[in-house]
Amino acid sequence: MNAIPFALIGAGVIGRVHARNIASRADAVLRWVVDTDAARGSALATAYGARFGVSVEEMLADPAVRVVVIGSSTAAHEAHVLASIAAGKAILCEKPISDSLDGARRCLDAARAAGAVAAVGFNRRFDVHHRAVHDRVRAGEIGTVESMHFVSRSAAAPSPAASHRSGGMLRDKGTHHYDLACWIAGVAPVEVSATGGCLFEPGYAEYGDVDTAALTLRFETGALATFSFSRRTAYGCDEMFDVFGAGGLLVSERQREHGVCVYRGTQLHADGIHAGWYERFAPTYVAELDALIAAIRGDRAASPGLDDGLRAQAIAEAAVESLANGRPVAIRDVWSAR
């Protein structure tokens, strides 16, 4: 089996995750790393035997490159997606697709027109526990879904300025979980209501952001999804969700690091949860690449796709508006085929 040549745009934290995973595969090879920071980018390229460049155009002109992984800054995503599709490459774009809904729609339209393999980085869909819940909901195990509840509390809070650059909590953290909710519900979201505040870091307020939030999302069936978000815990990466239906409850539980308990006398000592997001979700990035390569080889459709990314982004924008205005906001359907 021939190894598929990949290029990576962005040598930051998520870029390093993708570079390591691509380079470790027998069916893929990292051919290029592109970054505006020459020292950072060249170091990553050298580590995995790839070519380094600062020019996206030069990389896209390489006919050997078949796939571009876009892990650049949010403001650059749209330009990199459009250029990669125009060059005939398959893409995996980290969310969000663009810093605007109109821009994300342009990317989706371009991918559809070109028939491009285009995936968005919603890696949490590839968690084995999350997927098991999804599949059992689809199999009708708990009947009609009536409500869901999602918890996402980060192990450590980013600086207010860094959070602002990534779009703020309701966008950056939230979109993963809005996508999970829509994926599990299987129906369109129609309205969202959000509230929040700065309970431990007032600096977020300077950017119109919050460190703690609660949201309610309503679907066209009337089913509800609620979300509890926080920027920090004192005990690790805290994520879980449950799905309640007419016939029962399914839960993707908090995952402990090792799952070992010690019973001694009247005391129970158990391992804690994973220390951070990467420790918790590292396998999902590998599975994400499995799915992308299968799509490139024609074995399956690219999923989650840009339409999924745009839907979650539409929810996020409505949630930000709701938080600012203190009222429910209708979600504009910008993701469906026209």
C-alpha positions as CSV (number, residue, x, y, z in Angstrom):
1,M,0.0,0.0,0.0
2,N,1.5,3.4,-1.0
3,A,1.9,5.9,1.7
4,I,-0.2,9.0,1.2
5,P,1.8,12.3,1.3
6,F,0.6,14.8,3.8
7,A,1.3,18.5,4.3
8,L,0.7,20.3,7.6
9,I,0.0,24.0,8.0
10,G,0.7,25.1,11.5
11,A,3.4,23.8,13.9
12,G,1.7,24.8,17.1
13,V,0.3,22.4,19.8
14,I,-2.3,20.7,17.5
15,G,0.1,20.7,14.6
16,R,2.7,18.8,16.6
17,V,0.0,16.2,17.5
18,H,-0.9,15.7,13.8
19,A,2.8,15.6,12.7
20,R,3.6,12.9,15.2
21,N,0.5,10.8,14.3
22,I,1.1,11.1,10.5
23,A,4.8,10.2,10.8
24,S,4.0,7.1,12.9
25,R,1.8,5.5,10.2
26,A,2.8,3.1,7.5
27,D,0.1,4.4,5.1
28,A,1.1,8.1,5.4
29,V,4.2,10.3,5.1
30,L,4.7,13.8,6.3
31,R,6.1,15.6,3.2
32,W,5.7,19.3,4.2
33,V,5.4,21.5,7.3
34,V,4.4,25.1,6.7
35,D,4.5,27.8,9.4
36,T,5.2,31.5,9.6
37,D,7.5,30.9,12.6
38,A,10.6,29.5,10.8
39,A,12.3,28.2,13.9
40,R,9.3,26.4,15.2
41,G,8.2,25.0,11.8
42,S,11.7,23.9,10.7
43,A,12.3,22.1,14.0
44,L,9.1,20.1,13.6
45,A,9.8,19.3,9.9
46,T,13.3,18.2,10.8
47,A,12.0,15.9,13.5
48,Y,9.9,14.0,11.0
49,G,12.0,14.2,7.9
50,A,9.7,16.6,6.1
51,R,10.4,19.7,4.0
52,F,9.8,23.1,5.7
53,G,8.5,26.2,4.1
54,V,6.8,29.5,5.0
55,S,4.9,29.6,1.7
56,V,1.6,27.8,1.5
57,E,1.6,28.4,-2.2
58,E,4.9,26.6,-2.7
59,M,3.7,23.7,-0.7
60,L,0.4,23.5,-2.7
61,A,2.3,23.5,-5.9
62,D,3.9,20.2,-5.0
63,P,2.0,17.6,-7.0
64,A,3.0,14.9,-4.6
65,V,1.0,16.4,-1.8
66,R,-2.5,14.7,-1.6
67,V,-3.7,15.9,1.8
68,V,-3.4,19.2,3.7
69,V,-4.0,19.3,7.5
70,I,-4.9,22.8,8.5
71,G,-3.8,23.7,12.0
72,S,-3.0,27.3,11.5
73,S,-4.5,30.2,13.4
74,T,-8.3,30.6,13.1
75,A,-8.1,33.8,11.1
76,A,-6.1,31.9,8.4
77,H,-8.3,28.8,8.1
78,E,-10.6,30.0,5.4
79,A,-7.8,31.1,3.1
80,H,-6.0,27.8,3.6
81,V,-9.1,25.7,3.0
82,L,-10.0,27.5,-0.2
83,A,-6.4,27.4,-1.5
84,S,-6.0,23.7,-0.7
85,I,-9.3,22.8,-2.4
86,A,-8.5,24.9,-5.5
87,A,-5.1,23.0,-5.7
88,G,-7.0,19.7,-5.7
89,K,-6.0,18.5,-2.3
90,A,-8.0,16.7,0.4
91,I,-8.2,18.5,3.7
92,L,-8.6,18.1,7.4
93,C,-9.3,21.5,9.0
94,E,-9.2,22.1,12.7
95,K,-12.3,24.0,13.8
96,P,-13.6,26.6,13.2
97,I,-13.5,26.4,9.4
98,S,-13.5,30.2,9.3
99,D,-13.8,33.2,11.6
100,S,-17.2,33.9,10.1
101,L,-20.3,31.9,9.1
102,D,-20.2,33.4,5.6
103,G,-16.6,32.4,5.2
104,A,-17.3,28.9,6.5
105,R,-20.1,28.6,4.0
106,R,-17.8,29.6,1.2
107,C,-15.5,26.8,2.2
108,L,-18.3,24.3,2.2
109,D,-19.6,25.4,-1.2
110,A,-16.1,25.2,-2.7
111,A,-15.6,21.7,-1.3
112,R,-19.0,20.5,-2.6
113,A,-18.3,22.0,-6.1
114,A,-14.9,20.4,-6.3
115,G,-16.0,17.0,-4.9
116,A,-13.2,17.3,-2.4
117,V,-12.5,15.1,0.5
118,A,-12.9,17.6,3.3
119,A,-13.1,16.8,7.0
120,V,-13.3,19.0,10.1
121,G,-11.4,18.2,13.3
122,F,-14.2,17.1,15.7
123,N,-12.0,14.4,17.2
124,R,-14.3,13.6,20.1
125,R,-16.6,11.8,17.7
126,F,-13.9,9.1,17.6
127,D,-13.8,8.5,21.3
128,V,-14.8,4.8,21.7
129,H,-17.2,5.6,24.6
130,H,-18.9,8.5,22.8
131,R,-19.3,6.5,19.6
132,A,-20.8,3.6,21.5
133,V,-23.4,5.9,23.0
134,H,-24.2,7.3,19.5
135,D,-24.5,3.8,18.0
136,R,-26.7,2.5,20.7
137,V,-29.0,5.6,20.4
138,R,-29.2,4.9,16.6
139,A,-30.0,1.3,17.3
140,G,-33.1,2.4,19.3
141,E,-31.8,1.1,22.6
142,I,-33.4,4.0,24.7
143,G,-36.2,4.9,22.3
144,T,-36.8,8.5,21.3
145,V,-34.2,10.9,22.7
146,E,-35.8,13.5,25.0
147,S,-32.8,15.3,26.6
148,M,-29.0,15.2,26.8
149,H,-26.5,16.8,29.2
150,F,-22.9,17.6,28.5
151,V,-20.2,18.5,30.9
152,S,-16.8,20.0,29.8
153,R,-14.5,21.5,32.3
154,S,-10.9,22.1,31.3
155,A,-8.0,21.1,33.5
156,A,-6.4,24.6,33.2
157,A,-7.6,27.9,31.9
158,P,-5.9,29.7,29.0
159,S,-5.0,33.3,29.4
160,P,-7.9,35.7,28.5
161,A,-5.9,37.0,25.5
162,A,-5.3,33.4,24.2
163,S,-9.0,32.5,24.7
164,H,-10.0,35.6,22.7
165,R,-7.7,34.6,19.8
166,S,-9.3,31.2,19.7
167,G,-12.8,32.6,19.6
168,G,-13.8,32.5,23.3
169,M,-15.2,29.7,25.3
170,L,-18.6,29.3,23.7
171,R,-16.9,28.9,20.3
172,D,-13.6,27.2,21.1
173,K,-14.8,24.7,23.7
174,G,-18.4,24.7,22.8
175,T,-18.3,23.6,19.2
176,H,-17.0,20.1,20.0
177,H,-20.0,19.5,22.2
178,Y,-22.6,21.1,20.0
179,D,-21.4,18.7,17.3
180,L,-21.7,15.7,19.6
181,A,-25.2,16.7,20.5
182,C,-26.3,17.1,16.9
183,W,-24.6,13.9,15.9
184,I,-26.3,11.9,18.6
185,A,-29.7,13.6,18.1
186,G,-29.7,13.2,14.4
187,V,-32.0,16.2,13.9
188,A,-31.5,19.9,13.3
189,P,-30.9,22.4,16.1
190,V,-33.2,25.4,16.1
191,E,-32.6,27.6,19.2
192,V,-30.0,28.1,21.9
193,S,-30.0,30.0,25.2
194,A,-26.7,30.8,27.0
195,T,-25.8,32.4,30.3
196,G,-22.4,32.7,32.0
197,G,-20.0,34.8,34.0
198,C,-16.5,35.3,35.2
199,L,-16.4,33.5,38.5
200,F,-12.7,33.1,39.0
201,E,-10.9,35.2,36.2
202,P,-12.3,38.7,35.7
203,G,-9.9,39.2,32.8
204,Y,-12.1,37.3,30.4
205,A,-14.7,40.0,30.7
206,E,-12.3,42.5,29.0
207,Y,-12.8,40.4,25.8
208,G,-16.5,39.8,26.2
209,D,-15.8,36.2,27.3
210,V,-16.7,34.1,30.4
211,D,-15.0,31.4,32.4
212,T,-18.2,29.5,33.4
213,A,-21.3,29.0,31.3
214,A,-24.6,27.0,31.0
215,L,-26.5,26.6,27.8
216,T,-29.7,25.0,26.5
217,L,-30.0,23.8,22.9
218,R,-33.4,22.9,21.5
219,F,-33.9,20.6,18.5
220,E,-36.6,20.6,15.9
221,T,-38.2,17.5,17.6
222,G,-38.4,19.5,20.9
223,A,-35.6,17.5,22.5
224,L,-33.2,19.5,24.6
225,A,-29.4,19.4,25.2
226,T,-27.9,21.2,28.2
227,F,-24.2,22.1,28.5
228,S,-22.1,22.9,31.6
229,F,-18.8,24.5,30.8
230,S,-15.9,25.7,32.9
231,R,-12.4,26.9,32.1
232,R,-10.7,25.0,35.0
233,T,-10.9,22.3,37.5
234,A,-8.6,21.3,40.4
235,Y,-8.7,17.6,39.4
236,G,-8.1,17.1,35.6
237,C,-10.0,17.1,32.3
238,D,-13.6,16.6,33.2
239,E,-15.8,15.6,30.3
240,M,-18.9,13.3,30.2
241,F,-22.4,13.3,28.8
242,D,-25.7,11.4,29.1
243,V,-28.6,10.8,26.8
244,F,-32.1,10.3,28.2
245,G,-34.8,8.6,26.2
246,A,-38.2,7.2,26.6
247,G,-36.7,3.7,27.2
248,G,-33.7,4.5,29.4
249,L,-30.4,6.4,29.8
250,L,-27.0,6.1,28.1
251,V,-23.9,7.6,29.7
252,S,-20.4,8.3,28.4
253,E,-18.8,8.5,31.8
254,R,-15.8,10.4,33.1
255,Q,-12.8,8.3,32.2
256,R,-10.3,7.6,35.0
257,E,-6.6,7.4,34.1
258,H,-6.1,3.7,34.9
259,G,-9.4,2.5,36.3
260,V,-7.9,0.9,39.4
261,C,-9.5,1.0,42.9
262,V,-8.1,-0.1,46.2
263,Y,-10.4,-1.1,49.0
264,R,-8.8,-0.9,52.4
265,G,-10.8,-1.0,55.6
266,T,-13.6,1.5,55.3
267,Q,-11.7,3.5,52.7
268,L,-11.9,3.3,48.9
269,H,-9.0,4.8,46.9
270,A,-9.6,5.2,43.2
271,D,-7.5,6.7,40.3
272,G,-8.4,10.2,39.2
273,I,-9.4,11.4,35.8
274,H,-6.9,12.3,33.1
275,A,-4.7,15.3,33.8
276,G,-5.4,17.1,30.5
277,W,-7.2,17.1,27.2
278,Y,-4.5,15.3,25.3
279,E,-4.1,12.5,27.8
280,R,-7.8,12.0,27.7
281,F,-8.3,12.1,23.9
282,A,-5.0,11.1,22.4
283,P,-6.4,8.0,20.7
284,T,-9.1,10.0,18.9
285,Y,-6.6,11.9,16.8
286,V,-5.2,8.6,15.5
287,A,-8.8,7.4,14.7
288,E,-9.5,10.7,13.0
289,L,-6.6,10.0,10.6
290,D,-7.9,6.5,10.1
291,A,-11.2,7.9,8.9
292,L,-9.6,10.5,6.7
293,I,-7.4,8.0,5.0
294,A,-10.3,5.7,4.4
295,A,-12.2,8.6,2.8
296,I,-9.2,9.4,0.6
297,R,-9.0,5.8,-0.6
298,G,-12.7,5.9,-1.3
299,D,-13.8,3.4,1.4
300,R,-16.2,5.9,3.1
301,A,-17.4,9.5,3.0
302,A,-15.4,12.1,4.9
303,S,-17.0,12.5,8.3
304,P,-17.4,14.7,10.2
305,G,-17.5,17.0,7.2
306,L,-17.5,20.8,6.7
307,D,-21.3,20.8,6.9
308,D,-21.0,19.4,10.5
309,G,-18.4,22.1,11.2
310,L,-20.6,24.9,9.9
311,R,-23.6,23.6,11.9
312,A,-21.7,23.7,15.1
313,Q,-20.3,27.1,14.3
314,A,-23.8,28.4,13.6
315,I,-24.8,27.2,17.1
316,A,-21.8,28.9,18.6
317,E,-22.5,32.2,17.0
318,A,-26.1,32.1,18.2
319,A,-24.9,31.1,21.7
320,V,-22.5,34.1,21.8
321,E,-25.4,36.4,20.7
322,S,-27.7,34.9,23.4
323,L,-25.0,35.4,26.1
324,A,-24.6,39.0,25.1
325,N,-28.3,39.8,24.8
326,G,-29.8,37.6,27.6
327,R,-32.4,35.9,25.4
328,P,-32.8,32.7,23.3
329,V,-31.6,33.0,19.7
330,A,-32.8,31.1,16.7
331,I,-30.1,29.2,14.9
332,R,-29.7,30.1,11.2
333,D,-29.5,27.0,8.9
334,V,-26.4,27.8,6.9
335,W,-25.1,24.2,6.6
336,S,-27.8,22.5,4.5
337,A,-27.4,21.9,0.8
338,R,-28.8,24.7,-1.4
